[in-house]
C-alpha cells in the first residue's frame, strides 16, 4: 500500500461526492414513475446492507485493500485471478463514466468539439491527481465538497423561488402499490449508485481513525441517498413523470426552467459544474483503485508510475466502449447493470465474506 493516511471527514466527503457524482447522467429509478424518490430511499436501505458486507471484510483484513485480501481468502491462484478481474472492472467502469461525461459535455456545451479531445483533457487532470496519491485526492475532496454543497443549496433555493416545484407531480404515492417501487429499487437503483461503494474496499485501509469507518460510511451513504432521492423528487415535481422519462438529462431540464425576476435564467453552468465536480472525484477514485490493484498484482514498487499508462487505457476504453450514445446506454442497461455490477458488487463480496468468516473462525479456534 501507499504510505498515506486520510481522516474520517475526508472519507465522508469522498463517499458523498462519489455517490452523487454521476446521478445527473442517468434518470434514477424512473421505472417507479412518481415514486422514484421512494425507490431511491429503499435502495439506500439495501445499500446499507452491502456496506456492512464490505465493512465486514474490512474488519477481517483492516490493513489490506480488496485486491490483496481476496488472495488471503481464496488462495494465491484464484485470488490473483479475481483481483485481476476487479482491476478490469474498475478500469471498465472508469472508461464508462469518462464516456458518459464526454458525451454530456458534447451534447450540452461543446457540440463542435470532438469527444476524444474532451475526454483527453479531462483524463489528464484526473491522472495527475491520481499520480500525486490518495492524500491529494482526499484533500481535494474536502475543497470540492464545499463547492458542491453551495451548488446544491443555491440551486434548490432558486428552484423554490422560481416557483417551478409542483408537489402534485409526485402524487399519488404508491399508486400501484409497493411491488413496482421495490422491484425498481433492488434491480436497478441498488447497483447504481449504492453498490459502487465496493470501490471503497480499496480505500478503507488508508483511514487512520479505524473506529470511525463504519459510522462515517453509514452517515455518508445516508446523506448521499437523501440527496439522490431529493434530486429525483425535484426533477419529477418540476418536469412531471412523462417529461422526466423522455429528457436525456432531467436535472439539466429542471435547472433550465429556473427563472427569477425576469433576468436570472439559463443556469446551465450549475449543471455543468455539478457534473464536473462529481465526475472528477469519481474518476479519480476509480483510476486510483485500478492503479493500486495493478501495482499489488504485478509487484510494482512505485504505483504512481502506473497512473499515466492506466489513464491511457481508460481513455482508449472510453472511445471503444460504444460507437454512439444510444448504444452506450443500451449496453449499460442490458449488460453492465444486471450482470457485471451485480456480480462484482453483491455476489462475489457475499461469497468472500462467508469464506472469510469460516477461515477466521478456524484461526480463532
C-alpha positions as CSV (number, residue, x, y, z in Angstrom):
1,X,0.0,0.0,0.0
2,X,0.9,3.6,-0.5
3,X,2.2,5.1,2.8
4,X,-0.6,7.6,3.2
5,X,-3.5,8.3,5.6
6,X,-6.8,10.2,5.4
7,X,-9.2,11.4,8.1
8,X,-12.7,10.2,8.7
9,X,-14.0,13.5,7.4
10,X,-12.1,13.2,4.2
11,X,-13.6,9.7,3.8
12,X,-17.0,11.3,4.4
13,X,-16.6,13.9,1.6
14,X,-15.2,11.3,-0.8
15,X,-18.2,9.0,-0.4
16,X,-20.8,11.7,-0.8
17,X,-19.1,13.2,-3.9
18,X,-18.6,9.7,-5.3
19,X,-22.2,8.6,-4.7
20,X,-23.9,11.7,-6.2
21,X,-21.2,12.3,-8.8
22,X,-22.8,10.9,-11.8
23,X,-26.5,10.7,-10.9
24,X,-27.0,13.6,-13.4
25,X,-26.1,11.2,-16.3
26,X,-29.0,8.9,-16.0
27,X,-32.5,9.3,-14.6
28,X,-32.7,7.5,-11.3
29,X,-35.4,4.8,-10.6
30,X,-37.8,6.2,-13.2
31,X,-39.4,2.8,-13.7
32,X,-41.1,3.6,-10.3
33,X,-42.5,6.8,-12.0
34,X,-43.5,9.4,-9.4
35,X,-42.3,7.2,-6.6
36,X,-38.7,7.3,-7.9
37,X,-37.6,9.2,-4.8
38,X,-39.1,6.4,-2.6
39,X,-37.4,3.7,-4.7
40,X,-34.1,5.5,-4.1
41,X,-34.6,5.5,-0.3
42,X,-35.5,1.8,-0.4
43,X,-32.4,1.1,-2.5
44,X,-30.4,3.1,0.0
45,X,-31.5,0.7,2.8
46,X,-30.2,-2.2,0.6
47,X,-27.0,-0.2,0.1
48,X,-26.6,-0.2,3.9
49,X,-26.7,-4.0,3.8
50,X,-24.0,-4.0,1.1
51,X,-21.9,-1.6,3.1
52,X,-22.0,-4.0,6.1
53,X,-20.7,-6.7,3.8
54,X,-17.8,-4.6,2.6
55,X,-17.1,-3.4,6.2
56,X,-17.2,-7.0,7.5
57,X,-14.4,-7.9,5.0
58,X,-12.5,-4.8,6.1
59,X,-12.8,-5.8,9.8
60,X,-11.2,-9.2,8.9
61,X,-8.3,-7.6,6.9
62,X,-8.0,-3.9,8.1
63,X,-4.6,-3.4,6.6
64,X,-5.3,-4.8,3.2
65,X,-7.2,-3.5,0.2
66,X,-9.7,-5.6,-1.7
67,X,-7.2,-6.8,-4.4
68,X,-4.9,-8.2,-1.7
69,X,-7.3,-9.8,0.8
70,X,-9.0,-11.8,-1.9
71,X,-5.7,-13.7,-2.2
72,X,-5.8,-14.4,1.6
73,X,-9.4,-15.6,1.3
74,X,-9.2,-17.7,-1.9
75,X,-5.5,-18.6,-2.1
76,X,-2.8,-17.3,-4.4
77,X,-4.0,-18.5,-7.8
78,X,-7.8,-17.9,-7.5
79,X,-7.2,-14.8,-5.5
80,X,-4.9,-13.2,-8.2
81,X,-7.4,-14.1,-10.9
82,X,-10.2,-12.5,-9.0
83,X,-8.1,-9.5,-8.1
84,X,-7.2,-9.0,-11.8
85,X,-10.9,-9.2,-12.6
86,X,-11.6,-6.4,-10.1
87,X,-8.9,-4.3,-11.7
88,X,-10.5,-4.8,-15.1
89,X,-13.9,-3.9,-13.5
90,X,-12.5,-0.6,-12.1
91,X,-10.9,0.2,-15.5
92,X,-14.1,-0.6,-17.4
93,X,-16.3,1.4,-15.1
94,X,-13.9,4.4,-15.2
95,X,-14.0,4.2,-19.0
96,X,-17.7,4.0,-18.9
97,X,-18.0,7.1,-16.7
98,X,-15.5,9.0,-18.8
99,X,-17.5,8.3,-21.9
100,X,-20.7,9.4,-20.2
101,X,-19.0,12.7,-19.1
102,X,-17.6,13.4,-22.5
103,X,-21.0,12.7,-24.2
104,X,-22.7,15.0,-21.8
105,X,-20.3,17.9,-22.5
106,X,-20.5,17.4,-26.2
107,X,-24.3,17.4,-26.1
108,X,-24.8,20.3,-23.7
109,X,-21.8,22.7,-24.1
110,X,-19.3,21.8,-26.8
111,X,-21.2,20.3,-29.8
112,X,-18.4,21.2,-32.2
113,X,-15.6,19.7,-30.1
114,X,-14.5,16.1,-30.8
115,X,-15.3,13.7,-28.0
116,X,-11.8,12.4,-27.9
117,X,-10.4,15.9,-27.2
118,X,-12.8,16.5,-24.3
119,X,-12.0,13.1,-22.8
120,X,-8.3,13.5,-23.2
121,X,-8.2,16.9,-21.5
122,X,-10.3,15.7,-18.6
123,X,-8.3,12.4,-18.1
124,X,-5.0,14.3,-18.0
125,X,-6.2,16.3,-15.0
126,X,-7.6,13.3,-13.3
127,X,-4.5,11.2,-13.8
128,X,-2.2,14.0,-12.5
129,X,-4.1,13.9,-9.2
130,X,-4.0,10.1,-9.0
131,X,-0.3,10.3,-9.6
132,X,0.0,12.5,-6.5
133,X,-1.6,9.9,-4.3
134,X,-4.6,9.3,-2.1
135,X,-3.8,12.1,0.3
136,X,-4.1,14.7,-2.5
137,X,-7.3,13.1,-3.7
138,X,-8.8,13.2,-0.2
139,X,-7.7,16.8,0.4
140,X,-9.2,17.9,-2.9
141,X,-12.5,16.2,-2.0
142,X,-12.7,18.5,1.1
143,X,-12.5,21.6,-1.1
144,X,-14.8,20.3,-3.8
145,X,-17.3,19.1,-1.1
146,X,-17.8,22.8,0.0
147,X,-18.3,23.8,-3.7
148,X,-20.8,21.0,-4.2
149,X,-22.8,22.0,-1.1
150,X,-23.0,25.6,-2.2
151,X,-24.2,24.5,-5.7
152,X,-26.9,22.2,-4.3
153,X,-28.1,24.7,-1.7
154,X,-28.3,27.7,-4.0
155,X,-29.8,25.7,-6.9
156,X,-32.5,24.3,-4.6
157,X,-33.3,27.8,-3.2
158,X,-33.5,29.2,-6.8
159,X,-35.8,26.3,-7.7
160,X,-38.2,27.2,-4.9
161,X,-38.0,31.0,-5.5
162,X,-38.8,30.4,-9.2
163,X,-42.0,28.6,-8.3
164,X,-41.3,25.6,-10.6
165,X,-41.8,22.9,-7.9
166,X,-45.2,21.4,-8.2
167,X,-45.7,18.8,-5.4
168,X,-48.8,17.4,-7.1
169,X,-46.5,15.8,-9.7
170,X,-45.1,13.3,-7.2
171,X,-48.6,12.2,-6.2
172,X,-50.2,9.8,-5.7
173,X,-47.7,8.0,-3.6
174,X,-47.6,4.2,-4.2
175,X,-50.3,4.4,-6.8
176,X,-49.7,0.9,-7.9
177,X,-48.5,-0.5,-4.6
178,X,-45.1,-1.2,-3.1
179,X,-44.2,-4.0,-5.5
180,X,-43.1,-1.9,-8.6
181,X,-41.2,0.5,-6.4
182,X,-39.2,-2.2,-4.5
183,X,-38.6,-4.0,-7.8
184,X,-37.0,-0.9,-9.3
185,X,-35.0,-0.3,-6.1
186,X,-33.5,-3.8,-6.0
187,X,-33.0,-4.4,-9.7
188,X,-31.6,-1.0,-10.7
189,X,-31.0,1.7,-8.1
190,X,-29.3,-0.6,-5.6
191,X,-26.4,-1.1,-8.0
192,X,-26.2,2.5,-9.2
193,X,-25.1,4.4,-7.2
194,X,-25.1,2.5,-3.9
195,X,-23.4,-0.8,-4.9
196,X,-20.5,1.2,-6.3
197,X,-19.3,1.5,-2.7
198,X,-17.4,-1.7,-3.3
199,X,-14.7,0.6,-4.6
200,X,-14.1,1.9,-1.1
201,X,-12.8,-1.6,-0.1
202,X,-9.7,-0.3,-1.8
203,X,-9.8,2.9,0.3
204,X,-10.8,1.9,3.8
205,X,-7.2,0.8,4.9
206,X,-6.0,4.3,4.4
207,X,-8.3,5.8,7.1
208,X,-6.3,6.5,10.2
209,X,-9.4,6.5,12.5
210,X,-10.4,2.9,12.0
211,X,-13.1,3.0,14.7
212,X,-14.9,5.7,12.7
213,X,-15.0,4.0,9.4
214,X,-18.4,2.3,9.9
215,X,-20.2,5.4,11.3
216,X,-18.7,7.7,8.7
217,X,-19.6,5.3,5.9
218,X,-23.2,5.0,7.0
219,X,-23.7,8.7,7.6
220,X,-22.2,9.5,4.2
221,X,-24.4,6.9,2.4
222,X,-27.4,8.2,4.2
223,X,-26.8,11.8,3.3
224,X,-25.9,10.9,-0.4
225,X,-29.0,8.7,-0.6
226,X,-31.2,11.5,0.7
227,X,-29.6,13.9,-1.9
228,X,-30.2,11.5,-4.7
229,X,-33.8,11.0,-3.7
230,X,-34.2,14.8,-3.4
231,X,-32.9,15.3,-6.9
232,X,-35.2,12.6,-8.3
233,X,-38.2,14.2,-6.5
234,X,-37.3,17.7,-7.7
235,X,-36.9,16.5,-11.3
236,X,-40.4,14.9,-11.2
237,X,-42.0,17.8,-9.4
238,X,-40.6,20.3,-11.9
239,X,-41.0,18.4,-15.2
240,X,-43.6,15.7,-14.4
241,X,-43.2,12.0,-14.9
242,X,-43.5,11.9,-18.7
243,X,-41.1,14.7,-19.5
244,X,-38.6,13.4,-16.9
245,X,-38.8,10.0,-18.6
246,X,-38.1,11.4,-22.0
247,X,-35.5,14.0,-21.1
248,X,-31.9,13.0,-21.8
249,X,-30.7,14.9,-18.7
250,X,-33.7,15.6,-16.5
251,X,-31.6,17.6,-13.9
252,X,-30.4,19.9,-16.7
253,X,-34.0,20.4,-17.9
254,X,-35.1,21.2,-14.4
255,X,-32.3,23.8,-13.9
256,X,-33.1,25.4,-17.3
257,X,-36.6,26.0,-16.1
258,X,-35.4,28.4,-13.4
259,X,-36.3,32.0,-14.0
260,X,-36.1,34.6,-11.2
261,X,-37.1,38.3,-11.6
262,X,-37.1,38.0,-15.4
263,X,-33.3,38.0,-15.7
264,X,-31.8,35.2,-13.7
265,X,-32.2,32.2,-16.1
266,X,-30.4,29.7,-18.3
267,X,-28.3,28.5,-15.4
268,X,-26.8,25.6,-17.3
269,X,-23.5,26.3,-15.6
270,X,-24.9,24.9,-12.3
271,X,-25.5,21.6,-14.1
272,X,-22.0,21.6,-15.8
273,X,-20.2,22.4,-12.5
274,X,-22.2,19.7,-10.7
275,X,-21.2,17.1,-13.3
276,X,-17.6,18.2,-13.5
277,X,-17.0,18.1,-9.7
278,X,-18.7,14.7,-9.3
279,X,-17.1,13.1,-12.4
280,X,-13.7,14.4,-11.4
281,X,-13.7,12.8,-8.0
282,X,-15.4,9.6,-9.2
283,X,-13.0,9.0,-12.0
284,X,-10.1,9.8,-9.7
285,X,-11.1,7.1,-7.2
286,X,-11.8,4.5,-9.9
287,X,-8.4,5.0,-11.6
288,X,-6.6,5.2,-8.2
289,X,-8.2,1.8,-7.2
290,X,-7.2,0.3,-10.6
291,X,-3.6,1.6,-10.2
292,X,-3.2,0.3,-6.7
293,X,-4.8,-3.0,-7.6
294,X,-2.5,-3.5,-10.6
295,X,0.6,-2.5,-8.5
296,X,-0.3,-5.1,-5.9
297,X,-0.7,-7.8,-8.6
298,X,2.4,-7.1,-10.6
299,X,4.5,-6.0,-7.6
300,X,5.3,-2.5,-8.9
301,X,7.4,-0.7,-6.3
302,X,6.2,2.8,-7.4
303,X,2.4,2.6,-8.0
304,X,2.3,6.2,-9.2
305,X,4.3,5.1,-12.3
306,X,1.2,3.3,-13.5
307,X,-1.1,6.3,-13.3
308,X,-0.5,7.7,-16.8
309,X,-0.5,4.3,-18.6
310,X,-3.7,3.5,-16.7
311,X,-5.1,6.8,-17.8
312,X,-4.3,6.0,-21.5
313,X,-6.1,2.6,-21.1
314,X,-9.2,4.3,-19.6
315,X,-9.2,7.0,-22.4
316,X,-9.0,4.4,-25.2
317,X,-11.6,2.3,-23.5
318,X,-14.0,5.2,-23.2
319,X,-13.8,5.6,-27.0
320,X,-14.1,1.9,-27.8
321,X,-16.9,1.2,-25.3
322,X,-19.6,2.0,-27.8
323,X,-20.0,3.6,-31.2
324,X,-22.6,6.1,-30.2
325,X,-24.5,7.3,-27.1
326,X,-27.6,5.2,-27.8
327,X,-25.5,2.0,-28.0
328,X,-23.7,3.1,-24.8
329,X,-26.9,3.5,-22.8
330,X,-28.3,0.2,-24.1
331,X,-25.0,-1.7,-23.2
332,X,-25.2,-0.2,-19.7
333,X,-28.9,-1.2,-19.2
334,X,-28.7,-4.7,-20.8
335,X,-25.2,-6.0,-19.8
336,X,-23.4,-3.8,-17.2
337,X,-26.1,-3.2,-14.6
338,X,-27.8,-6.7,-14.4
339,X,-24.7,-8.9,-14.8
340,X,-21.4,-7.2,-14.3
341,X,-22.4,-4.8,-11.4
342,X,-24.5,-7.5,-9.7
343,X,-21.6,-9.9,-9.7
344,X,-18.8,-7.6,-8.5
345,X,-20.9,-5.6,-6.1
346,X,-23.1,-8.3,-4.5
347,X,-22.5,-11.9,-5.3
348,X,-18.6,-12.1,-5.0
349,X,-18.4,-9.9,-1.8
350,X,-21.0,-12.1,-0.1
351,X,-19.1,-15.3,-1.0
352,X,-15.8,-13.7,0.1
353,X,-17.4,-12.7,3.5
354,X,-18.7,-16.3,4.0
355,X,-15.4,-17.8,3.3
356,X,-13.5,-15.2,5.4
357,X,-15.9,-15.9,8.3
358,X,-15.1,-19.7,8.3
359,X,-11.4,-19.1,7.8
360,X,-11.1,-16.7,10.6
361,X,-13.3,-18.8,12.9
362,X,-10.9,-21.7,12.4
363,X,-8.0,-19.4,13.3
364,X,-9.8,-18.3,16.5
365,X,-10.4,-21.9,17.5
